[in-house]
Amino acid sequence: MTRHILLINPNSSQSTSAMMQAIAQRATKNALAVAVATAERSPAMIVTEDDLLASAEEVVEIGLRHAADCVGIVVSAFGDPGLDDLRRQVAIPVVGICEASMRVASQGGRPFGVATTTPLLVDAIAARARALGFAELLTGIRCTAGDPTALADDKAALTQALGEMVEACIAADQAQAVIIGGGPLGEAAGALQPRFSTPVISPIPCAIAFLLEQIPSARREAPIVAATAGE
């Protein structure tokens, strides 16, 4: 058994899981290995509030199944489904990518926006900001046009469209930081960061950093050991 972090993908896409796991592993800076567990009952990409709410039950199930084998858990969907319930039921740290990225984006009272691809999740994102106490700092949520799933399949188009939303958050909404709102958008977030002088926030690294703060024994010089989380 390895000491590792578990990343839960509430979407059912294995390719998305692999991408998010790679981002999370880089973000640990060799502190711990990252294992990934993928939901089976959700769509490949959560794009509606009903999907988000329905995914919470399986997130909790996965977390409870693996909690004894890991030192911390990341819920890697932007609505943080199941986060609060899972956190109450396990003795290890649990963080969500929305929670963590909003903490970073709002540092020092900084107004921030969200650029994402899922217009049907705007209300859920705004509700999450309210629940976390950041509603007054949220300048707006800008969404790309068209089908989110189709856009996610075209990396260049996805990055271009999200970049336009980042520009709108900054220029029109006066955001001083912009979160790329979604676990499946992790690669696009990384690609956009160098293009703007305004901070562009990638949620998965934020969640890893927040989690490591809560694991005192995590040593940055520790070697990475491959970890898996079989279902």
BELMODA-V808577 format. One record per residue. RES is the residue in three letters. PHI is phi in whole degrees, -180 to 180 (999 if undefined). BURIAL is # if it has 16 or more other C-alpha atoms within 10 Angstrom, else .. Layout:
RES;PHI;BURIAL  RES;PHI;BURIAL
This chain:
MET;999;.  THR;-102;#  ARG;-83;#  HIS;-147;#  ILE;-93;#  LEU;-104;#  LEU;-101;#  ILE;-98;#  ASN;-97;#  PRO;-72;#  ASN;-82;#  SER;-99;#  SER;-81;#  GLN;-69;#  SER;-67;.  THR;-65;#  SER;-58;#  ALA;-63;#  MET;-64;#  MET;-68;#  GLN;-62;#  ALA;-64;#  ILE;-63;#  ALA;-64;#  GLN;-63;#  ARG;-62;.  ALA;-69;#  THR;-72;#  LYS;52;#  ASN;71;#  ALA;-71;#  LEU;-152;#  ALA;-75;#  VAL;-118;#  ALA;-100;#  VAL;-130;#  ALA;-129;#  THR;-113;#  ALA;-64;#  GLU;-114;#  ARG;-99;.  SER;-93;#  PRO;-69;.  ALA;-61;#  MET;-142;#  ILE;-75;#  VAL;-128;#  THR;-126;.  GLU;-66;#  ASP;-62;.  ASP;-61;#  LEU;-64;#  LEU;-64;.  ALA;-67;#  SER;-72;#  ALA;-60;#  GLU;-61;#  GLU;-71;#  VAL;-57;#  VAL;-63;#  GLU;-59;.  ILE;-64;#  GLY;-61;#  LEU;-66;.  ARG;-65;.  HIS;-109;#  ALA;-59;#  ALA;-70;.  ASP;-105;.  CYS;-133;#  VAL;-106;#  GLY;-177;#  ILE;-131;#  VAL;-113;#  VAL;-94;#  SER;-104;#  ALA;-133;#  PHE;-68;#  GLY;-86;#  ASP;54;#  PRO;-64;#  GLY;75;#  LEU;-59;#  ASP;-64;.  ASP;-64;.  LEU;-65;#  ARG;-60;#  ARG;-71;.  GLN;-103;.  VAL;-125;#  ALA;-99;.  ILE;-111;#  PRO;-66;#  VAL;-133;#  VAL;-131;#  GLY;-114;#  ILE;-70;#  CYS;-69;#  GLU;-52;#  ALA;-66;#  SER;-70;#  MET;-69;#  ARG;-61;#  VAL;-70;#  ALA;-62;#  SER;-92;#  GLN;-56;.  GLY;70;.  GLY;75;.  ARG;-73;.  PRO;-70;#  PHE;-139;#  GLY;-116;#  VAL;-127;#  ALA;-112;#  THR;-150;#  THR;-116;#  THR;-120;#  PRO;-61;#  LEU;-76;.  LEU;-107;#  VAL;-59;#  ASP;-64;.  ALA;-67;#  ILE;-67;#  ALA;-63;#  ALA;-65;.  ARG;-65;#  ALA;-61;#  ARG;-65;.  ALA;-63;.  LEU;-87;.  GLY;85;.  PHE;-112;#  ALA;-58;#  GLU;-71;.  LEU;-94;#  LEU;-76;#  THR;-84;#  GLY;158;#  ILE;-125;#  ARG;-103;#  CYS;-119;#  THR;-68;#  ALA;-88;.  GLY;87;.  ASP;-75;.  PRO;-61;#  THR;-67;.  ALA;-64;.  LEU;-64;#  ALA;-63;#  ASP;-80;.  ASP;-120;.  LYS;-60;.  ALA;-66;.  ALA;-66;.  LEU;-62;#  THR;-64;#  GLN;-63;.  ALA;-66;#  LEU;-66;#  GLY;-60;#  GLU;-65;.  MET;-71;#  VAL;-61;#  GLU;-59;#  ALA;-66;#  CYS;-59;#  ILE;-77;#  ALA;-77;.  ALA;-90;.  ASP;-102;#  GLN;63;.  ALA;-71;#  GLN;-102;#  ALA;-157;#  VAL;-133;#  ILE;-90;#  ILE;-87;#  GLY;-87;#  GLY;164;#  GLY;-60;#  PRO;-65;#  LEU;-97;#  GLY;-60;#  GLU;-67;#  ALA;-63;#  ALA;-59;#  GLY;-63;#  ALA;-69;.  LEU;-83;#  GLN;-54;#  PRO;-73;.  ARG;-86;.  PHE;-129;.  SER;-78;.  THR;-73;.  PRO;-59;#  VAL;-107;#  ILE;-97;#  SER;-99;#  PRO;-65;#  ILE;-66;#  PRO;-59;#  CYS;-61;#  ALA;-66;#  ILE;-64;#  ALA;-62;.  PHE;-64;#  LEU;-67;#  LEU;-62;#  GLU;-61;.  GLN;-97;.  ILE;-119;.  PRO;-57;.  SER;-82;.  ALA;-71;#  ARG;-110;.  ARG;-66;.  GLU;-88;.  ALA;-66;.  PRO;-72;.  ILE;-80;#  VAL;-118;.  ALA;-57;.  ALA;-131;#  THR;-131;.  ALA;-132;#  GLY;-69;.  GLU;-94;.
